[in-house]
Amino acid sequence: MGIREQLLVGAAAGLALTGLRPVVHTFGSFLVERPFEQVKLDLGHQDLGAVLVSAAASFDWPAGGYTHMAPGDVALLDTLDGWSVHVPGHPDEAETLLRHAVAAGDDKVYVRLSVQSNGRALPVDGEHFRTVREGRSGVVVAVGPMLDTVLAATEGLDVTVLYATTVRPFDGAALRRATRAAGTDVVLVEPYLAGTSTAAANDALSEVPHRVLGLGVGRRELRRYGQVAEHVAAHGLDARSLRERIGGFVGATAPA
């Protein structure tokens, strides 16, 4: 479809009307933001399923400028009903989750791909959070490619770390189980707009007193595009910054 992103989504809806399972792939800003009306109406309003697969998540290609950045994509899809969202943290997980998405009947699924990656893949099932570390002083949910950085940031801290590669639906049951042993201070570390999942976490813990801190990409536009690592640091998503913010919030110390 070239640069006709609105038509790309509209054509996918047409394919879905014929009974096919369309897979749509382009930059996140051109897949979710620019054709949002078509995502909302052509797919959502007509109750049609498709698999949207993005590239260049958040600030993966700084040289492309702000037109090619979409840290608000998951938050934007949250305004619509019925979307599943996968955020793999490794290429092998991406293949698993893409196959899961294609096989998901008529569901509407967003697979968010990034050049940022963890060092190794973990087993993923397209539904549940995975416990990778257990502690007693709080719960940290690391989404997709943030896992390695979160593990480095929380090394020696007495916190539970959950790994989330499917964020919608949000695995509230896993979060509730983790807080029973680790307490109800929760930190969400997301590779997109900060606070995107705080409402989901609050809903999951609505029956108990709790605190939630949402960390992620800030709203302020960085106009000197630089390199990916510079954006990570500017948004406080490097290991050193995360350690200060997580440790300060949960008051975690090294386990005895």
Contacts in CASP RR format, 6 or more apart in sequence:
PFRMAT RR
TARGET T0000
AUTHOR 0000-0000-0000
METHOD contacts of the structure
MODEL  1
MGIREQLLVGAAAGLALTGLRPVVHTFGSFLVERPFEQVKLDLGHQDLGA
VLVSAAASFDWPAGGYTHMAPGDVALLDTLDGWSVHVPGHPDEAETLLRH
AVAAGDDKVYVRLSVQSNGRALPVDGEHFRTVREGRSGVVVAVGPMLDTV
LAATEGLDVTVLYATTVRPFDGAALRRATRAAGTDVVLVEPYLAGTSTAA
ANDALSEVPHRVLGLGVGRRELRRYGQVAEHVAAHGLDARSLRERIGGFV
GATAPA
1 7 0 8 1.000
1 8 0 8 1.000
1 11 0 8 1.000
2 8 0 8 1.000
3 30 0 8 1.000
5 26 0 8 1.000
5 30 0 8 1.000
5 31 0 8 1.000
5 34 0 8 1.000
5 35 0 8 1.000
6 34 0 8 1.000
6 35 0 8 1.000
6 37 0 8 1.000
6 38 0 8 1.000
8 24 0 8 1.000
8 26 0 8 1.000
8 31 0 8 1.000
8 35 0 8 1.000
9 24 0 8 1.000
9 31 0 8 1.000
9 35 0 8 1.000
9 38 0 8 1.000
9 39 0 8 1.000
9 42 0 8 1.000
9 43 0 8 1.000
9 50 0 8 1.000
9 52 0 8 1.000
10 35 0 8 1.000
10 38 0 8 1.000
10 42 0 8 1.000
10 43 0 8 1.000
11 22 0 8 1.000
12 22 0 8 1.000
12 24 0 8 1.000
12 42 0 8 1.000
12 43 0 8 1.000
12 50 0 8 1.000
13 22 0 8 1.000
13 38 0 8 1.000
13 42 0 8 1.000
13 43 0 8 1.000
13 46 0 8 1.000
13 48 0 8 1.000
13 50 0 8 1.000
14 22 0 8 1.000
14 42 0 8 1.000
14 48 0 8 1.000
15 22 0 8 1.000
16 22 0 8 1.000
16 43 0 8 1.000
16 48 0 8 1.000
16 49 0 8 1.000
16 50 0 8 1.000
16 106 0 8 1.000
17 46 0 8 1.000
17 48 0 8 1.000
21 49 0 8 1.000
21 50 0 8 1.000
21 51 0 8 1.000
21 102 0 8 1.000
21 105 0 8 1.000
22 49 0 8 1.000
22 50 0 8 1.000
22 51 0 8 1.000
23 50 0 8 1.000
23 51 0 8 1.000
23 53 0 8 1.000
23 102 0 8 1.000
24 31 0 8 1.000
24 50 0 8 1.000
24 51 0 8 1.000
24 52 0 8 1.000
24 53 0 8 1.000
25 31 0 8 1.000
25 52 0 8 1.000
25 53 0 8 1.000
25 54 0 8 1.000
25 55 0 8 1.000
26 54 0 8 1.000
26 55 0 8 1.000
27 54 0 8 1.000
27 55 0 8 1.000
27 56 0 8 1.000
27 68 0 8 1.000
27 70 0 8 1.000
28 54 0 8 1.000
28 55 0 8 1.000
28 56 0 8 1.000
28 57 0 8 1.000
28 70 0 8 1.000
28 73 0 8 1.000
28 112 0 8 1.000
29 56 0 8 1.000
29 67 0 8 1.000
29 68 0 8 1.000
29 69 0 8 1.000
29 70 0 8 1.000
29 73 0 8 1.000
31 52 0 8 1.000
31 53 0 8 1.000
31 54 0 8 1.000
31 73 0 8 1.000
32 39 0 8 1.000
32 52 0 8 1.000
32 54 0 8 1.000
32 70 0 8 1.000
32 73 0 8 1.000
32 76 0 8 1.000
32 77 0 8 1.000
32 110 0 8 1.000
33 70 0 8 1.000
33 72 0 8 1.000
33 73 0 8 1.000
33 76 0 8 1.000
36 76 0 8 1.000
39 52 0 8 1.000
39 77 0 8 1.000
39 80 0 8 1.000
40 80 0 8 1.000
42 48 0 8 1.000
43 49 0 8 1.000
43 50 0 8 1.000
43 108 0 8 1.000
44 80 0 8 1.000
44 81 0 8 1.000
44 108 0 8 1.000
47 106 0 8 1.000
48 106 0 8 1.000
48 108 0 8 1.000
49 105 0 8 1.000
49 106 0 8 1.000
49 107 0 8 1.000
49 108 0 8 1.000
49 109 0 8 1.000
50 108 0 8 1.000
50 109 0 8 1.000
51 98 0 8 1.000
51 101 0 8 1.000
51 102 0 8 1.000
51 104 0 8 1.000
51 109 0 8 1.000
51 111 0 8 1.000
52 109 0 8 1.000
52 110 0 8 1.000
52 111 0 8 1.000
53 98 0 8 1.000
53 110 0 8 1.000
53 111 0 8 1.000
53 113 0 8 1.000
54 70 0 8 1.000
54 73 0 8 1.000
54 110 0 8 1.000
54 111 0 8 1.000
54 112 0 8 1.000
54 113 0 8 1.000
55 113 0 8 1.000
56 68 0 8 1.000
56 69 0 8 1.000
56 70 0 8 1.000
56 114 0 8 1.000
56 115 0 8 1.000
57 70 0 8 1.000
57 73 0 8 1.000
57 112 0 8 1.000
57 113 0 8 1.000
57 114 0 8 1.000
57 115 0 8 1.000
57 116 0 8 1.000
57 191 0 8 1.000
57 192 0 8 1.000
58 69 0 8 1.000
58 70 0 8 1.000
58 71 0 8 1.000
58 114 0 8 1.000
58 191 0 8 1.000
58 192 0 8 1.000
58 217 0 8 1.000
58 231 0 8 1.000
59 69 0 8 1.000
59 71 0 8 1.000
59 217 0 8 1.000
59 222 0 8 1.000
59 225 0 8 1.000
59 228 0 8 1.000
59 231 0 8 1.000
60 114 0 8 1.000
60 115 0 8 1.000
60 116 0 8 1.000
60 228 0 8 1.000
61 68 0 8 1.000
61 69 0 8 1.000
61 115 0 8 1.000
62 69 0 8 1.000
62 225 0 8 1.000
62 226 0 8 1.000
62 227 0 8 1.000
62 228 0 8 1.000
62 230 0 8 1.000
62 231 0 8 1.000
63 225 0 8 1.000
63 226 0 8 1.000
64 225 0 8 1.000
65 225 0 8 1.000
66 221 0 8 1.000
66 223 0 8 1.000
71 192 0 8 1.000
71 193 0 8 1.000
71 217 0 8 1.000
71 218 0 8 1.000
72 192 0 8 1.000
72 193 0 8 1.000
72 196 0 8 1.000
72 217 0 8 1.000
73 110 0 8 1.000
73 112 0 8 1.000
73 192 0 8 1.000
74 85 0 8 1.000
74 87 0 8 1.000
74 110 0 8 1.000
74 112 0 8 1.000
74 167 0 8 1.000
74 168 0 8 1.000
74 190 0 8 1.000
74 192 0 8 1.000
74 193 0 8 1.000
74 196 0 8 1.000
75 192 0 8 1.000
75 193 0 8 1.000
75 195 0 8 1.000
75 196 0 8 1.000
77 83 0 8 1.000
77 85 0 8 1.000
77 110 0 8 1.000
77 168 0 8 1.000
78 168 0 8 1.000
78 196 0 8 1.000
82 107 0 8 1.000
82 108 0 8 1.000
83 108 0 8 1.000
83 109 0 8 1.000
83 110 0 8 1.000
83 168 0 8 1.000
84 101 0 8 1.000
84 104 0 8 1.000
84 107 0 8 1.000
84 108 0 8 1.000
84 109 0 8 1.000
84 110 0 8 1.000
84 166 0 8 1.000
84 168 0 8 1.000
84 169 0 8 1.000
85 109 0 8 1.000
85 110 0 8 1.000
85 112 0 8 1.000
85 166 0 8 1.000
85 167 0 8 1.000
85 168 0 8 1.000
86 97 0 8 1.000
86 98 0 8 1.000
86 100 0 8 1.000
86 101 0 8 1.000
86 109 0 8 1.000
86 110 0 8 1.000
86 111 0 8 1.000
86 112 0 8 1.000
86 126 0 8 1.000
86 165 0 8 1.000
86 166 0 8 1.000
86 167 0 8 1.000
87 112 0 8 1.000
87 143 0 8 1.000
87 144 0 8 1.000
87 145 0 8 1.000
87 164 0 8 1.000
87 165 0 8 1.000
87 166 0 8 1.000
87 167 0 8 1.000
87 191 0 8 1.000
88 94 0 8 1.000
88 96 0 8 1.000
88 97 0 8 1.000
88 111 0 8 1.000
88 112 0 8 1.000
88 113 0 8 1.000
88 124 0 8 1.000
88 144 0 8 1.000
88 165 0 8 1.000
89 114 0 8 1.000
89 116 0 8 1.000
89 117 0 8 1.000
89 118 0 8 1.000
89 121 0 8 1.000
89 144 0 8 1.000
89 145 0 8 1.000
89 147 0 8 1.000
89 165 0 8 1.000
90 117 0 8 1.000
90 118 0 8 1.000
90 119 0 8 1.000
90 120 0 8 1.000
90 121 0 8 1.000
90 122 0 8 1.000
90 145 0 8 1.000
91 117 0 8 1.000
91 121 0 8 1.000
92 121 0 8 1.000
93 121 0 8 1.000
93 122 0 8 1.000
93 124 0 8 1.000
93 144 0 8 1.000
93 165 0 8 1.000
94 111 0 8 1.000
94 113 0 8 1.000
96 124 0 8 1.000
96 126 0 8 1.000
97 111 0 8 1.000
97 124 0 8 1.000
97 126 0 8 1.000
97 165 0 8 1.000
97 166 0 8 1.000
98 111 0 8 1.000
100 125 0 8 1.000
100 126 0 8 1.000
101 107 0 8 1.000
101 109 0 8 1.000
101 111 0 8 1.000
110 168 0 8 1.000
112 192 0 8 1.000
114 145 0 8 1.000
114 191 0 8 1.000
115 228 0 8 1.000
116 145 0 8 1.000
116 191 0 8 1.000
116 228 0 8 1.000
117 145 0 8 1.000
118 144 0 8 1.000
118 145 0 8 1.000
118 147 0 8 1.000
118 148 0 8 1.000
119 148 0 8 1.000
122 130 0 8 1.000
122 132 0 8 1.000
122 147 0 8 1.000
122 163 0 8 1.000
123 130 0 8 1.000
124 130 0 8 1.000
124 165 0 8 1.000
124 166 0 8 1.000
125 166 0 8 1.000
126 165 0 8 1.000
126 166 0 8 1.000
127 166 0 8 1.000
127 169 0 8 1.000
127 171 0 8 1.000
128 166 0 8 1.000
128 171 0 8 1.000
128 174 0 8 1.000
129 141 0 8 1.000
129 162 0 8 1.000
129 163 0 8 1.000
129 164 0 8 1.000
129 171 0 8 1.000
129 174 0 8 1.000
129 175 0 8 1.000
130 162 0 8 1.000
130 163 0 8 1.000
130 164 0 8 1.000
130 165 0 8 1.000
131 160 0 8 1.000
131 161 0 8 1.000
131 162 0 8 1.000
131 163 0 8 1.000
131 174 0 8 1.000
131 178 0 8 1.000
132 142 0 8 1.000
132 147 0 8 1.000
132 151 0 8 1.000
132 161 0 8 1.000
132 162 0 8 1.000
132 163 0 8 1.000
133 151 0 8 1.000
133 154 0 8 1.000
133 159 0 8 1.000
133 160 0 8 1.000
133 161 0 8 1.000
134 160 0 8 1.000
134 181 0 8 1.000
134 182 0 8 1.000
135 158 0 8 1.000
135 159 0 8 1.000
135 160 0 8 1.000
135 181 0 8 1.000
135 182 0 8 1.000
135 255 0 8 1.000
136 158 0 8 1.000
136 181 0 8 1.000
136 182 0 8 1.000
136 183 0 8 1.000
136 255 0 8 1.000
137 157 0 8 1.000
137 158 0 8 1.000
137 159 0 8 1.000
137 182 0 8 1.000
137 183 0 8 1.000
137 185 0 8 1.000
137 250 0 8 1.000
137 251 0 8 1.000
137 252 0 8 1.000
137 253 0 8 1.000
138 158 0 8 1.000
138 159 0 8 1.000
138 160 0 8 1.000
138 179 0 8 1.000
138 182 0 8 1.000
138 183 0 8 1.000
138 184 0 8 1.000
138 185 0 8 1.000
138 186 0 8 1.000
138 187 0 8 1.000
138 250 0 8 1.000
138 252 0 8 1.000
139 159 0 8 1.000
139 160 0 8 1.000
139 161 0 8 1.000
139 162 0 8 1.000
139 175 0 8 1.000
139 178 0 8 1.000
139 179 0 8 1.000
139 182 0 8 1.000
139 183 0 8 1.000
139 184 0 8 1.000
139 185 0 8 1.000
139 186 0 8 1.000
139 187 0 8 1.000
140 150 0 8 1.000
140 154 0 8 1.000
140 159 0 8 1.000
140 160 0 8 1.000
140 161 0 8 1.000
140 162 0 8 1.000
140 186 0 8 1.000
140 187 0 8 1.000
140 189 0 8 1.000
140 246 0 8 1.000
140 250 0 8 1.000
141 161 0 8 1.000
141 162 0 8 1.000
141 164 0 8 1.000
141 175 0 8 1.000
141 186 0 8 1.000
141 187 0 8 1.000
141 188 0 8 1.000
141 189 0 8 1.000
141 197 0 8 1.000
141 201 0 8 1.000
142 149 0 8 1.000
142 150 0 8 1.000
142 151 0 8 1.000
142 161 0 8 1.000
142 162 0 8 1.000
142 163 0 8 1.000
142 164 0 8 1.000
142 189 0 8 1.000
143 164 0 8 1.000
143 165 0 8 1.000
143 167 0 8 1.000
143 188 0 8 1.000
143 189 0 8 1.000
143 190 0 8 1.000
143 191 0 8 1.000
143 197 0 8 1.000
144 163 0 8 1.000
144 164 0 8 1.000
144 165 0 8 1.000
144 191 0 8 1.000
145 191 0 8 1.000
146 189 0 8 1.000
146 190 0 8 1.000
146 191 0 8 1.000
146 237 0 8 1.000
147 161 0 8 1.000
147 163 0 8 1.000
149 189 0 8 1.000
149 237 0 8 1.000
149 238 0 8 1.000
149 239 0 8 1.000
149 242 0 8 1.000
150 161 0 8 1.000
150 189 0 8 1.000
150 242 0 8 1.000
150 246 0 8 1.000
151 161 0 8 1.000
152 239 0 8 1.000
153 239 0 8 1.000
153 240 0 8 1.000
153 242 0 8 1.000
153 243 0 8 1.000
153 246 0 8 1.000
154 161 0 8 1.000
154 242 0 8 1.000
154 243 0 8 1.000
154 246 0 8 1.000
154 252 0 8 1.000
156 254 0 8 1.000
156 255 0 8 1.000
157 243 0 8 1.000
157 246 0 8 1.000
157 247 0 8 1.000
157 250 0 8 1.000
157 252 0 8 1.000
157 253 0 8 1.000
157 254 0 8 1.000
158 252 0 8 1.000
158 253 0 8 1.000
158 254 0 8 1.000
158 255 0 8 1.000
159 182 0 8 1.000
159 246 0 8 1.000
159 250 0 8 1.000
159 252 0 8 1.000
160 178 0 8 1.000
160 181 0 8 1.000
160 182 0 8 1.000
162 174 0 8 1.000
162 175 0 8 1.000
162 178 0 8 1.000
164 171 0 8 1.000
167 190 0 8 1.000
167 197 0 8 1.000
167 200 0 8 1.000
168 200 0 8 1.000
170 197 0 8 1.000
170 200 0 8 1.000
170 201 0 8 1.000
170 203 0 8 1.000
170 204 0 8 1.000
172 200 0 8 1.000
172 201 0 8 1.000
172 203 0 8 1.000
172 204 0 8 1.000
173 204 0 8 1.000
175 186 0 8 1.000
175 201 0 8 1.000
175 204 0 8 1.000
175 205 0 8 1.000
176 204 0 8 1.000
176 205 0 8 1.000
179 186 0 8 1.000
179 205 0 8 1.000
179 208 0 8 1.000
179 210 0 8 1.000
184 205 0 8 1.000
184 208 0 8 1.000
184 209 0 8 1.000
184 210 0 8 1.000
184 211 0 8 1.000
185 210 0 8 1.000
185 211 0 8 1.000
185 213 0 8 1.000
185 249 0 8 1.000
185 250 0 8 1.000
185 251 0 8 1.000
186 201 0 8 1.000
186 205 0 8 1.000
186 210 0 8 1.000
186 211 0 8 1.000
186 212 0 8 1.000
186 213 0 8 1.000
187 212 0 8 1.000
187 213 0 8 1.000
187 214 0 8 1.000
187 215 0 8 1.000
187 245 0 8 1.000
187 246 0 8 1.000
187 249 0 8 1.000
187 250 0 8 1.000
188 195 0 8 1.000
188 197 0 8 1.000
188 198 0 8 1.000
188 201 0 8 1.000
188 212 0 8 1.000
188 213 0 8 1.000
188 214 0 8 1.000
188 215 0 8 1.000
189 214 0 8 1.000
189 215 0 8 1.000
189 216 0 8 1.000
189 237 0 8 1.000
189 242 0 8 1.000
189 246 0 8 1.000
190 196 0 8 1.000
190 197 0 8 1.000
190 214 0 8 1.000
190 215 0 8 1.000
190 216 0 8 1.000
190 217 0 8 1.000
191 216 0 8 1.000
191 217 0 8 1.000
191 237 0 8 1.000
192 216 0 8 1.000
192 217 0 8 1.000
193 216 0 8 1.000
193 217 0 8 1.000
193 218 0 8 1.000
193 219 0 8 1.000
194 214 0 8 1.000
194 215 0 8 1.000
194 216 0 8 1.000
194 217 0 8 1.000
194 218 0 8 1.000
194 219 0 8 1.000
194 235 0 8 1.000
195 214 0 8 1.000
195 215 0 8 1.000
195 216 0 8 1.000
197 214 0 8 1.000
198 212 0 8 1.000
198 214 0 8 1.000
201 212 0 8 1.000
202 210 0 8 1.000
202 212 0 8 1.000
205 212 0 8 1.000
211 249 0 8 1.000
213 245 0 8 1.000
213 246 0 8 1.000
213 249 0 8 1.000
215 236 0 8 1.000
215 237 0 8 1.000
215 242 0 8 1.000
215 245 0 8 1.000
215 246 0 8 1.000
216 235 0 8 1.000
216 236 0 8 1.000
216 237 0 8 1.000
217 235 0 8 1.000
217 237 0 8 1.000
218 235 0 8 1.000
222 231 0 8 1.000
222 234 0 8 1.000
229 238 0 8 1.000
232 238 0 8 1.000
233 241 0 8 1.000
236 242 0 8 1.000
236 245 0 8 1.000
246 252 0 8 1.000
END
